[in-house]
Amino acid sequence: MSGFDIAATLLVVAKAPIAGFAKTRLTPPLSPAEAASLAADALLDTLAAVRLSGVRYAVVAWTGDLDRAEQAEDLAVALRDFAVIPQRGNDFGQRLANAHADAARFGLPVLQIGMDTPQAGPELLGAAARLLVDTGDSVLGFAADGGWWALGLPDPRPARLLTEVPMSTDRTGEHTRNMLHRCEYRVRELPILTDVDYYHDALAVAAECTGRFARTVGDLERVSQ
C-alpha cells in the first residue's frame, strides 16, 4: 500500500503501560514489570502497523503518565507521528464515545482499535479502513472472547450509544452490533482476533505475528524453560 490514500482516520485507544496497572491478568506467570513491558511491545507494534496502513490521519486517545510507562522513550518517539488526544470520561464507554467524537475532527470516517491486538498488521488495518470508506457502512471486528477489537463508524454520532453497551463481557461484541443495527447501519464484520488478556492469549497471538511482541514472548518462553 503506497502513500496515505485511504480517506479515513485510524484511532488507537491506549493507556500507559505502567507496572502494576497494565495487563495485570498476565501476572502470574509474568512479573508486573514484564507484563507492562509486553503491553508496551503490543502498543509499539500497533503504532507501527497504523503508520504503514495507508490511512490519512492517525490519532491516539491516551490516558496515564507516559513518564512512568515501561519503554517510555520508545513510546514517546513513536507517538510523535500521531495526533495525541486525552481520553475523556468517567468510564470506558464514555471514553470511547468521546474519542470517536474527537477523532472525527478531521471530517473522515473513524476506525478505532485498541492496543491488545499486535497481530493486526498494516494490511488488515488498511483493508478495514478501506471497507469503511468504500461502503459507508460500519465495520466491527469481533474478539475471540466475545468483545471486539475494531469499530469503524462513518459518522461519530452512534458512538455516543457505547455508553449504554456493557463493556468487558462475553457479549460486548453482540451488544455493539445490536447498537449499530438500531442506528440503521449495515455491519461489515472483520476477521475475529484474540485480545491479549491472559498469558495463553499472548502465546497464541505471538504465534500469529512478528515484531517486538512476538520476540519478547519468545524470549520469555526461552527463559522459563
C-alpha positions as CSV (number, residue, x, y, z in Angstrom):
1,M,0.0,0.0,0.0
2,S,1.6,3.3,-1.1
3,G,1.1,6.7,0.4
4,F,-1.7,7.8,2.6
5,D,-4.5,7.2,0.1
6,I,-7.3,6.0,2.4
7,A,-9.6,8.8,3.4
8,A,-10.1,7.7,7.0
9,T,-8.8,8.3,10.5
10,L,-7.3,5.4,12.4
11,L,-7.9,5.9,16.2
12,V,-5.9,3.9,18.8
13,V,-7.3,3.9,22.3
14,A,-4.3,3.3,24.6
15,K,-3.2,3.7,28.2
16,A,0.3,4.0,29.6
17,P,1.8,0.5,30.2
18,I,2.8,1.0,33.8
19,A,3.8,-1.9,36.0
20,G,1.0,-2.9,38.3
21,F,-1.6,-1.1,36.3
22,A,-1.3,-2.6,32.7
23,K,-2.1,-6.2,31.8
24,T,-2.4,-7.3,35.4
25,R,-4.0,-10.6,34.3
26,L,-0.7,-11.6,32.8
27,T,0.6,-11.9,36.4
28,P,1.4,-14.6,37.1
29,P,3.4,-16.0,35.3
30,L,4.8,-12.6,34.4
31,S,6.0,-10.0,36.9
32,P,4.2,-6.7,36.9
33,A,7.1,-5.1,35.0
34,E,7.3,-7.9,32.5
35,A,3.5,-7.6,31.9
36,A,3.7,-3.9,31.4
37,S,6.7,-4.2,29.1
38,L,4.8,-6.7,27.0
39,A,1.9,-4.3,26.8
40,A,4.3,-1.6,25.6
41,D,5.6,-4.0,22.9
42,A,2.0,-4.7,21.7
43,L,1.3,-0.9,21.6
44,L,4.5,-0.2,19.7
45,D,3.7,-2.9,17.1
46,T,0.2,-1.5,16.8
47,L,1.5,2.1,16.2
48,A,4.0,0.8,13.6
49,A,1.1,-1.0,11.8
50,V,-1.0,2.1,11.8
51,R,1.8,4.2,10.3
52,L,2.1,1.7,7.4
53,S,-1.7,1.2,6.9
54,G,-2.2,3.9,4.4
55,V,-4.8,5.9,6.3
56,R,-4.7,9.7,6.0
57,Y,-4.8,10.5,9.7
58,A,-3.7,8.7,12.8
59,V,-4.8,9.6,16.3
60,V,-4.1,8.1,19.8
61,A,-6.5,8.7,22.6
62,W,-4.2,8.4,25.6
63,T,-4.5,8.0,29.3
64,G,-1.9,7.6,32.0
65,D,1.6,9.0,32.8
66,L,3.9,8.3,29.9
67,D,7.0,9.0,32.1
68,R,6.1,6.1,34.3
69,A,5.5,3.7,31.5
70,E,7.7,0.8,30.5
71,Q,9.7,1.6,27.4
72,A,8.7,5.2,27.8
73,E,11.4,6.6,25.5
74,D,10.4,4.3,22.6
75,L,6.8,5.2,23.1
76,A,7.5,8.9,23.2
77,V,9.3,8.6,19.8
78,A,6.6,6.5,18.2
79,L,3.8,8.9,19.4
80,R,5.4,11.8,17.6
81,D,3.8,10.5,14.4
82,F,0.3,10.7,15.9
83,A,-2.1,13.4,17.0
84,V,-2.4,12.5,20.7
85,I,-5.6,13.5,22.5
86,P,-6.5,12.9,26.1
87,Q,-9.2,10.3,26.9
88,R,-12.3,12.0,28.4
89,G,-15.0,10.4,30.5
90,N,-15.8,8.6,33.8
91,D,-16.0,5.0,32.4
92,F,-14.7,3.1,29.3
93,G,-17.9,3.6,27.3
94,Q,-17.7,7.4,27.8
95,R,-14.0,7.5,26.9
96,L,-14.7,5.5,23.7
97,A,-17.6,7.7,22.7
98,N,-15.6,10.9,23.3
99,A,-12.5,9.6,21.5
100,H,-14.6,8.9,18.4
101,A,-16.0,12.4,18.6
102,D,-12.6,14.0,19.0
103,A,-11.0,11.9,16.2
104,A,-13.9,12.9,13.8
105,R,-12.5,16.5,13.8
106,F,-10.7,15.6,10.5
107,G,-14.1,15.1,8.9
108,L,-13.4,11.5,7.9
109,P,-14.7,8.1,8.9
110,V,-13.0,6.7,12.0
111,L,-11.7,3.2,12.5
112,Q,-10.9,2.6,16.2
113,I,-8.7,-0.2,17.6
114,G,-7.0,-0.8,21.0
115,M,-3.5,-1.9,22.0
116,D,-4.2,-5.6,22.6
117,T,-4.0,-7.0,19.1
118,P,-0.5,-6.7,17.8
119,Q,-1.3,-9.3,15.2
120,A,-3.4,-6.7,13.3
121,G,-0.8,-5.7,10.8
122,P,-0.9,-2.8,8.3
123,E,-2.6,-4.9,5.6
124,L,-5.5,-5.8,7.8
125,L,-5.9,-2.3,9.2
126,G,-5.7,-0.8,5.7
127,A,-8.3,-3.2,4.4
128,A,-10.6,-2.5,7.3
129,A,-10.3,1.3,6.8
130,R,-10.9,0.8,3.0
131,L,-14.0,-1.2,3.7
132,L,-15.3,1.5,5.9
133,V,-14.7,4.2,3.4
134,D,-15.8,2.4,0.3
135,T,-19.1,1.0,1.7
136,G,-20.2,3.8,4.0
137,D,-21.3,1.0,6.4
138,S,-20.0,0.4,9.9
139,V,-17.3,-2.2,10.4
140,L,-16.9,-4.4,13.5
141,G,-14.1,-6.8,14.4
142,F,-15.2,-9.4,17.0
143,A,-12.7,-10.6,19.5
144,A,-12.5,-14.3,20.4
145,D,-13.6,-13.6,23.9
146,G,-16.9,-12.1,22.8
147,G,-15.8,-8.5,22.8
148,W,-14.5,-6.5,19.8
149,W,-11.1,-5.3,18.7
150,A,-12.1,-2.8,16.0
151,L,-15.0,-0.5,15.4
152,G,-15.4,1.7,12.3
153,L,-18.0,4.4,12.0
154,P,-18.7,6.7,9.0
155,D,-20.3,9.2,11.5
156,P,-19.3,9.6,15.1
157,R,-22.8,10.2,16.5
158,P,-23.6,6.5,17.1
159,A,-20.5,6.2,19.3
160,R,-22.5,8.0,22.0
161,L,-24.5,4.9,22.4
162,L,-21.4,3.0,23.5
163,T,-22.1,4.5,26.9
164,E,-25.0,2.1,27.1
165,V,-23.1,-1.0,26.0
166,P,-21.8,-3.3,28.8
167,M,-18.0,-3.4,28.4
168,S,-15.6,-6.3,29.1
169,T,-18.2,-9.0,28.9
170,D,-18.5,-12.0,26.6
171,R,-21.4,-10.3,24.9
172,T,-19.9,-6.8,24.3
173,G,-19.5,-7.5,20.6
174,E,-23.0,-8.7,20.2
175,H,-24.4,-5.7,22.1
176,T,-22.3,-3.4,20.0
177,R,-23.6,-5.0,16.8
178,N,-27.1,-4.6,18.0
179,M,-26.5,-1.0,18.8
180,L,-25.2,-0.4,15.2
181,H,-28.3,-2.1,13.8
182,R,-30.5,0.2,15.9
183,C,-28.7,3.1,14.3
184,E,-29.7,1.5,10.9
185,Y,-26.2,0.7,9.9
186,R,-25.2,-2.3,8.0
187,V,-22.4,-4.1,9.9
188,R,-19.4,-5.3,7.9
189,E,-17.6,-7.9,10.0
190,L,-13.8,-8.1,10.1
191,P,-11.8,-11.3,11.0
192,I,-12.1,-12.5,14.6
193,L,-8.9,-11.8,16.5
194,T,-7.6,-12.8,20.0
195,D,-7.1,-10.0,22.5
196,V,-4.1,-10.4,24.8
197,D,-5.6,-10.6,28.2
198,Y,-4.0,-13.8,29.7
199,Y,-0.6,-15.4,29.1
200,H,-2.1,-18.2,27.0
201,D,-3.5,-15.4,24.8
202,A,-0.1,-13.9,24.5
203,L,1.3,-17.3,23.3
204,A,-1.4,-17.7,20.7
205,V,-1.0,-14.1,19.4
206,A,2.8,-14.3,19.3
207,A,2.4,-17.3,17.0
208,E,0.4,-15.2,14.5
209,C,2.7,-12.2,14.2
210,T,6.2,-10.9,14.0
211,G,7.6,-7.8,15.7
212,R,8.5,-6.7,19.2
213,F,5.6,-8.5,20.9
214,A,6.4,-11.9,19.3
215,R,10.1,-11.6,20.1
216,T,9.5,-10.7,23.7
217,V,7.1,-13.6,24.2
218,G,9.7,-15.9,22.6
219,D,12.4,-14.6,24.9
220,L,10.1,-15.1,28.0
221,E,9.4,-18.7,26.9
222,R,13.1,-19.5,26.5
223,V,13.9,-18.1,29.9
224,S,11.1,-20.2,31.5
225,Q,12.3,-23.4,30.0
